[in-house]
Amino acid sequence: SLSTALPHSSVCLVPLLHKCSRCSFASESTKVAAMFFPSAARLGRLPREIVWAVAKGMYGRSKRCYRLAHRRVMKELDHMYFLRHRRPHDMRTLWITRINPAGREHGLGYSRFTSGLKRGDIHLDRKALCAIAETEPVTFKVLVDEAKRIMYPKKLGEERDLSRF
């Protein structure tokens, strides 16, 4: 076999084929091989009842033929998994796009607003800030003013510039 013909050194020349316990790559080689050669569990073998339940509303033969249905169902489940993990990113984007114009109404952009809140130890997440911006404009104005106060501090020997407030 090929594994017996290979030398036992600290660096294995063929890590995918060489699976001996004495080499340092023995455990890594099985991980790398698993990435290239997926197991049956990775390919996903669903029970027929689940395949038919998911494929119920699909068009064409993919709702009647098991082989086609299994392919379409696996693709559908993969797509649903992707969207489920994409949703938090989309919600964060939505919250930021609602906070930014609300802050700009009071003369402070999103970046300066959030860094001002951070500097002032005001711990509100984007979801809460979005809700406050939509439902309580007076409270949001107070938060913006506090962020402005921190971001534009009073300089020594000068009067505070109140044009920003």
Sequence and secondary structure as in RCSB ss.txt:
>XXXX:A:sequence
SLSTALPHSSVCLVPLLHKCSRCSFASESTKVAAMFFPSAARLGRLPREIVWAVAKGMYGRSKRCYRLAHRRVMK
ELDHMYFLRHRRPHDMRTLWITRINPAGREHGLGYSRFTSGLKRGDIHLDRKALCAIAETEPVTFKVLVDEAKRI
MYPKKLGEERDLSRF
>XXXX:A:secstr
 HHHHS   SS S TTT   TTSTTHHHHHHHHHHHS  HHHH    HHHHHHHTTT  GGGGT HHHHHHHHHH
HHHHHHHHHHHHHHHHHHHHHHHHHHHHHHTT  HHHHHHHHHHTT    HHHHHHHHHH HHHHHHHHHHHHHH
HS   TTS   GGG 
